[in-house]
Amino acid sequence: MADYIVRATAANAQIRAFAVTTKETVETARQAHNTSPVITAALGRLLTAGAMMGSMLKGEKDVLTLQIRGNGPAKGLTVTADSQANVKGCALEPQVMLPPNAQGKLDVGGALGIGVLSVIKDMGLKEPYVGQTELKTGEIAEDLTYYFATSEQVPSAVGLGVLMEKDNTVKQAGGFIIQLMPFAEEEVIEKLEKKLAEVTSVTKLLDDGNTPEQILEILLGDMGLEIMDTMPTQYYCNCDKERVEKAVVSIGKQEINEMIQEGKPIEVKCHFCNTAYEFTVEDLKRMIKRTK
């Protein structure tokens, strides 16, 4: 089944909610970057959040970037998403291996360490919006919950999960974001908090075979859940030779000249999908002419 997002409201629109399944998206990322299990889990969680947060964007050309920089062995992650919920991402250190954490789970917090979460929204204005918060746990869902509360002043509950098979492929991936509107009544808030406290983990909900609709039903079913729409989400990289060429041009004439002197074609890989693009010496000479 292809990955998709469900958007919904509850409690007479006092709550807005998103839930998503991202198994194929995360598996595509794992294959593209050959990530270790703990990095698959970390990048998978951020891709899952990116898909839902991308679907919140209003403008067709709006782009969201989620960036984590930490002092753990993983060093950092980057995910970008558009308003159609196309996502892509990369890890600075894709092959990090760590023992399980105290709960016997993949130690995403240990891999990322302490650091900073940045949310960058490019909405076609002169300057992009940048929100930054410190990493609270490095487990990503809690860090985004904290980001929404402090940077956007929106009380939110974020749940993200990636479950691996024994052969290190992705068994399940998905998550939810539930947000309270400014006019939410105290009774609604208390009811929601109680419901969220009953949820042990997102991976358990997914492993029990629950769809995004069923996850929202479990959390909000007795609060007048209304499914608004569903939309597909996928791992999609929009790189092409022209874009990569621009990146090569940006390194400057001197470096390109040095490559030409070597007399060999160069290979440049896209960060997000690892597609390799080859540029011949003739291509490099043409780039030099264009920069004059």
N, C-alpha and C positions, 0 to 999 in steps of 0.2 A: 504493500500500500504506500502510495506517495505521501510525503510529508505535507502537513497542512496546519493552519492556525484557525482556532475558533475564537470569535469575538462576541462578547455577551455583556448583558447588564443584569443587575438583580436589585431587589429591595427598592422598586420604583426608581431605578436609575441612580440610587445613592451609591451603588457599587458598579465599577466597570471591571471586566475580567477578560483575560486572554489565556488560552491554553494551546499547547502545540505538541505535535509529535515530530521528532527530528532525526529519527534513526538513520535514514538514507543520507541526510545532510552531513551528519557526524562521521558516518562510515566513508563518505566521499573525501572528507577532510583527512581522515586517518590514512587513507590510501595515497592521497596526494603528497602528504608530508611524512609518511612512514613513522607516525608518532608512537611513542611508548604508551602503555595503558594509562599511566597517570596524566600524561599530556593530552591523550585522547579525551579523557574525562574533563580536564580543565578547559581545553579548547572547545570541546563539545558543549559544555555548560555556557560558555560565553557566546558561541554561535546560536544556541537556543534562545538566550536572552536577546541577542541582536536581532533575530528573526521577529520576535514579538515587539521589540521596541521600534524596529523598522516599520512594522505595520501601524504604529501609532503616528508616524509622520504624516503631515497634511499634504504637502506639495508633491507633485509627481516626480520632481527631480531632486527632492531632498535626500540627503545622505547622512547616515549616522555612523560614527566610528567609536568603538569601545576599545580602550587601551588600558592594559594593566602592566605596570612596571614594579617588580618586587625584588627583594634581596635574596630570594630563594634560588635554588639551582635552575629553575625554569626561566628565570630572569624576566620574562614578560610574554604577553599575548596581544594580538591585535585582531579585531573583527570589524568588518564594515558591512552595513546593510542599507538597502534602499527601501522606498515606501511600498514596493511590490513584494517585500520580504525575501528578496534575493540576498544571500549572505555569502561571505568568504572570510577566511581568516588564516593567520599563521602564528607559529610559536617561535620565539627566539632560540630556544633549545629543545628541539622536538624529541630527543632521545633520552630524556632524564628518567632514571629508574630509582624508585624509592620503596622501602618496605611499607606495608600497610600502616594506617594510623591506629590509635588506641581502640577504635571501634571495628578494626579489621577491614576498613575500607580504603580505597585509593586515596592517598594523602595529598589532595590538591592544595590544601592550605600550606602544607610543608614544602610543596614544590614551588609555590609562589612567594611564600614568606610575607614580610611586611613591606608595604610600599604604597603606591597611589593608583587609584582607578580614575581614568579620565573619560568623560562622555562628550564627544564633539559632534555637534549637529550643524551641518552645512545646509542652510536653507536658502541659498542664493543671495544672501545679503552680503554687504561688504566684508563683515567679519563673521566667522562661524561662532556659534554659542559653545562655550567650553565650561563644563562643570567638573570639578575635581573633588574627590574625597579620599581620605586615607583608607587603605584596606583594613577592615575590621578583623576578618578571620582568614582571608585568602580563599575561602570556600566559594566565593563568587555570588551565590544567591543572597547571603546575608549582607555582602558588600553592596549589592545593588539595592537591597531594601534600605540600607543606610543612606545611599546616594539619593534615592527618591525622596526620603524624608528630609534630608538636609539641603540638597541643591534645588529640588523642584517643589519642596513643601507639599508633597503628596504622600500621605500615609499609605504604604504598600506592603504586600506580602509577596515575596518572590520565592518560587520553588523551582529548582533545576536538578536534573538527574541524568547520568549516563551510566549504563550498566554494560559490562563487558562479558563476552563469551570466554570459555576456556582458551580458545585459540586466538584471543585478543582482538577479534572483530567486535563490532558494536551489536549488542543484543537489543538494547532499548535506549532511547534518548527522548527527552521532552521536558516540559515544565509548564509553569503557570505564573502569571502576574495578576494579582488582585489589588485594586486600588479603591480607596474611599474618596468620594466626592466631598467638596467643602461643606455641603449641607447635610452630610450623613448624621443621622440621629444616634444618640448614645446607645439606645437599645440595639440598633443595627450593628454598631461597632462591637458591642459585647458579644452578640450572637456570632459574628464573624470570627472574633478572637477565639471563642470556644471551639468553633469548627476547625480552625487552623491548628489548634493545639492537639486535635485528635489525629491529624495526619502525621504518620511516623516518618515517611520519606517518599519523595517523588518516584524514586526507582522502584519502590514496592508497588505503588499505584500502577506504574507502567508494566512491571513484571506480572502483575495480576491480570494484565490484558486490557486495562482501561483505555478507552479512546479519549482524546481531548474533551469531547462532549461529556463523557462519563466522569472525568476528573472534575469538571465544573459542576456536574450534577451532585457529586459527593460533597463538594465544598459549599455549594450555593443552592442546592435543589429545594430546600425548604425556605428559601428566601425570595421566591418568585423569580427564578432564573429565566432569562429570555435570551435565546441565542440570536444574535443579530445577523452574522454572516460567517462564512468560512473562506479562507484564501490559501492557495498553495504557497509553500515555501521550499527553497532548494539552495544547494551550494552552487553558486554561479559566479564565474570569474569573467569579467568583460575585457580581459587583456587581449591585445592583438599586436602585430609586429610594429604598427605605427606608434602605439603608446609606448612600447618598450624602446623604440628608436628615440623618442623624445627624452626618455630617461637617460639613454646613452649620451645624447647631445648635451644634456644638462651637466655632465661631469667636466665639460670644458675642452677647449681645443688641444691644450697641451697633452692631456691624457689620451685623447683620440689619436693625436700624432704619434705618440709612443706606441700605441697599438698598431698603427700603420707601419711603423719602422720594423716591428716584429715580423711583418709580412705573412701573418696567419689569420684565418678567420676567427672571430670571437663568438662565444656562446653566452647568451644572457638568459637567466631563468626568472620567470615571474615568481615573486614572493608568495603569492596566494595559491597558485595551482601547479607550480613547478614545471609549467610548459617551457620548453627550451626554444629560444629563437637564435638563429645563426646570422651573423653579419659578416659578409666577405670584406676583404681589403677595399674592394671597389665601393661597397656600401659605406664604409668608414670615410673614404675620400669624398663621397657625395655629401656626407654629413658635415664635413669640414667646410665644404663650399657653401652649404646652407647657413652655417653660423657666421659667415663673413658679413 
